[in-house]
Amino acid sequence: MKSARTLIYKIMKRCIHFICCAGVFLGSPKFGNAQQQELNAYGLKVIKSCRQFETAVGANPRNAMWPIHKTVPQVVIDLKYAGINNFMKQVLYKPTQTTYLRKEAVLALAKVQNALLQQGLGLKIWDAYRPYSVTKKMWEPVKDERYAANPKYGSGHNRGAAVDLTLINLATKEELNMGTGFDHFSDTAHTTFTALPANVLANRRLLQSLMEANGFKVLDTEWWHFYLPDSKSYDLLDLSFKQLKKINQRSSD
């Protein structure tokens, strides 16, 4: 009887050990259906793979990232961070013929562009989607949340829900006078700054009013920066433009 109890005890002990090990294994963020994405140093979830992104889109189609030029063909794309004409004086992401935003933002931009067409005007985009790793680089020399996104929180650009843009004359392709250029880190670029010529103030009001009428909000310290009010509902992305292009090609097949 004693030997039988000993045998049963050993079997139960082994079963408990197996169940505990299996629980740890399946609960690991790298294995099983309980898979969880690892967080970065700031405790943020950042999507870095095509598979992770496509899973998010499958769960909610609003997460899709659309190439802007396909829906808004009249838009001029002049990505400052794809060249050296920016405050960092370096290429921060590879040159690309288009850029991306979430579906909701692209559809809203199309409405803005359609309204501008009636005035012979158009949009020029300086930056839209921006990989999270680029935001980390941009933060280092600035470290001022008025003019650069703190990677501790991430940017609306990293979420595909923010865009930097200006107005152009469609006939001449020339930019309208907005008082400052892009990434002008001073009070002059603030939306509340009024010590400017009347035509400059009118141009800023036109851009802001049309963007806000179509669902965007302006950043107080940058007249060119607009974002969706619910931008934080989208995941942070650290996908390259090459990855986004590949994802869009697969989704259209």
C-alpha positions in Angstrom: 0.0 0.0 0.0 2.8 2.4 0.9 4.6 1.7 -2.4 1.3 2.4 -4.3 0.9 5.7 -2.5 4.5 6.6 -3.3 3.9 5.8 -7.0 0.7 7.9 -7.1 2.5 10.8 -5.4 5.3 10.7 -7.9 2.9 10.6 -10.8 0.9 13.6 -9.4 4.1 15.6 -8.8 5.2 15.0 -12.4 1.8 16.0 -13.7 1.8 19.3 -11.7 5.3 20.0 -12.9 4.3 19.5 -16.6 1.2 21.7 -16.2 3.2 24.5 -14.7 5.9 24.3 -17.4 3.2 24.2 -20.1 1.6 27.3 -18.6 4.8 29.2 -18.6 5.6 28.1 -22.2 2.2 29.0 -23.6 2.0 32.2 -21.6 5.3 33.4 -23.1 4.9 36.4 -25.4 6.7 34.4 -28.1 4.6 31.3 -28.1 1.0 30.0 -28.3 -2.4 31.6 -28.7 -1.7 33.8 -25.7 0.9 35.6 -27.8 1.6 39.2 -26.7 3.7 41.7 -28.3 6.8 42.8 -26.4 6.8 46.5 -25.3 9.6 48.8 -25.9 11.8 50.7 -23.3 9.0 53.2 -22.8 6.3 50.5 -22.3 4.8 51.1 -25.7 3.6 48.6 -28.3 5.2 49.3 -31.6 4.3 47.3 -34.7 7.4 46.4 -36.7 6.4 43.5 -38.9 4.1 43.1 -41.8 2.4 40.2 -40.1 1.6 42.2 -37.0 0.2 45.0 -39.1 -1.9 42.8 -41.3 -3.3 41.1 -38.2 -4.4 44.5 -36.9 -6.0 45.4 -40.2 -7.8 42.0 -40.2 -9.2 42.8 -36.8 -10.3 46.3 -37.8 -10.2 47.6 -41.4 -9.9 51.2 -40.2 -6.3 50.4 -39.4 -5.4 50.2 -43.1 -2.7 52.5 -44.3 -3.5 54.0 -47.7 -1.0 55.5 -50.3 -2.2 59.1 -50.5 -1.6 59.7 -54.2 -4.1 57.0 -55.2 -7.0 58.7 -53.5 -5.8 62.3 -53.8 -4.0 62.3 -57.2 -3.7 66.1 -57.3 -1.6 66.3 -54.2 2.1 67.3 -54.5 4.4 65.2 -52.3 7.6 66.8 -51.2 8.9 64.7 -48.3 11.4 66.8 -46.4 12.8 63.9 -44.4 13.5 61.8 -47.5 16.2 64.4 -48.4 18.6 66.7 -46.5 16.4 69.8 -46.7 15.3 69.5 -43.1 16.4 70.6 -39.7 18.4 67.4 -39.2 20.3 68.0 -42.5 20.2 64.3 -43.2 18.0 61.7 -45.0 15.8 60.2 -42.3 13.9 57.7 -44.5 14.5 56.5 -48.0 13.0 58.5 -50.9 9.6 57.4 -51.9 7.1 58.5 -54.6 4.2 58.4 -52.2 3.5 58.4 -48.5 0.8 56.9 -46.3 -1.9 57.7 -43.8 -4.7 55.8 -42.2 -7.8 55.3 -44.4 -9.8 57.9 -42.4 -7.1 60.6 -42.8 -6.7 60.0 -46.6 -10.4 60.2 -47.2 -10.5 63.5 -45.2 -7.6 64.9 -47.2 -9.4 64.1 -50.4 -12.3 66.3 -49.2 -9.9 69.1 -48.4 -8.3 68.9 -51.9 -11.7 68.9 -53.6 -12.7 72.1 -51.8 -9.4 73.7 -52.8 -9.8 72.8 -56.4 -12.6 75.3 -56.7 -10.1 78.0 -55.9 -7.3 76.8 -58.1 -5.4 75.6 -55.1 -3.9 72.3 -53.9 -2.1 70.6 -51.1 1.6 69.9 -50.8 2.6 67.3 -48.2 6.0 67.6 -46.4 5.5 64.6 -44.2 2.8 62.1 -43.3 3.5 58.6 -42.0 6.9 58.5 -40.2 8.4 55.4 -38.7 8.8 55.4 -35.0 12.6 54.9 -35.2 12.8 58.2 -37.1 10.9 60.0 -34.4 13.5 58.7 -31.9 16.3 60.2 -34.0 14.5 63.6 -34.3 14.0 63.9 -30.6 17.6 63.8 -29.6 18.8 67.3 -31.0 15.5 69.1 -30.0 14.1 67.6 -26.8 11.3 70.2 -26.8 7.8 68.8 -27.0 6.5 72.0 -28.7 8.5 71.1 -31.8 9.4 67.4 -31.7 7.5 64.3 -30.6 8.8 62.6 -27.4 9.4 58.9 -28.2 8.1 58.3 -24.7 4.6 58.9 -26.1 5.1 58.5 -29.9 3.8 60.7 -32.6 0.7 61.0 -34.6 3.0 60.6 -37.6 4.0 57.2 -36.2 0.4 56.3 -36.0 -0.4 57.3 -39.6 -2.8 59.9 -38.3 -0.9 63.2 -38.7 0.3 65.2 -41.7 2.5 68.2 -42.3 1.4 70.2 -45.3 0.8 73.6 -47.0 -1.1 75.2 -49.8 0.0 75.7 -53.4 -1.2 77.4 -56.5 -2.1 74.5 -58.8 -1.2 76.4 -62.0 2.3 77.5 -60.9 2.9 74.9 -58.2 4.2 77.7 -56.0 3.6 77.6 -52.2 1.4 80.2 -50.8 3.0 82.6 -48.3 2.5 81.2 -44.8 5.0 83.4 -43.0 7.5 80.6 -42.3 8.8 77.5 -43.9 8.5 74.0 -42.6 10.0 73.1 -39.2 10.5 76.7 -38.2 10.9 76.3 -34.5 9.8 79.7 -33.3 6.7 81.6 -32.0 6.2 82.9 -35.6 5.0 79.4 -36.6 2.4 79.3 -33.8 -1.2 79.4 -34.8 -1.9 82.2 -32.3 0.9 84.4 -33.7 -0.8 87.4 -35.5 2.1 89.8 -36.2 2.0 88.9 -39.9 0.8 90.4 -43.1 -2.9 90.1 -43.8 -2.4 87.8 -46.8 -0.3 85.4 -44.7 -2.9 85.2 -41.9 -5.6 84.7 -44.5 -3.7 81.8 -46.1 -3.2 80.2 -42.7 -6.9 80.6 -41.8 -7.9 79.0 -45.1 -5.7 75.9 -44.5 -6.8 75.5 -40.9 -10.5 76.1 -41.6 -10.6 73.5 -44.3 -8.6 70.9 -42.4 -10.7 71.3 -39.3 -13.9 71.2 -41.2 -12.9 67.8 -42.4 -12.0 66.3 -39.1 -8.4 67.4 -38.4 -7.0 69.4 -35.5 -4.0 71.8 -35.8 -1.0 71.7 -33.5 -0.8 75.1 -31.7 3.0 75.4 -32.3 3.1 74.4 -35.9 0.6 75.9 -38.4 1.5 73.0 -40.9 0.8 70.1 -38.6 -2.6 68.5 -38.5 -3.8 65.3 -36.8 -6.9 63.2 -36.2 -8.4 63.9 -32.7 -8.4 60.1 -32.0 -4.9 59.5 -33.3 -3.9 57.7 -30.1 -6.4 55.0 -30.9 -4.1 53.8 -33.6 -1.0 51.6 -33.0 2.5 53.1 -33.3 4.2 51.8 -36.4 7.9 51.3 -37.2 7.4 49.9 -40.7 9.5 51.0 -43.6 7.9 52.5 -46.8 9.1 49.3 -48.5 7.1 47.2 -46.1 4.0 49.4 -46.5 4.2 49.1 -50.3 4.5 45.4 -50.1 1.5 45.2 -47.8 -0.6 47.4 -50.1 0.4 45.3 -53.1 -0.7 42.1 -51.3 -4.0 43.6 -50.3 -4.8 44.7 -53.8 -4.0 41.3 -55.4 
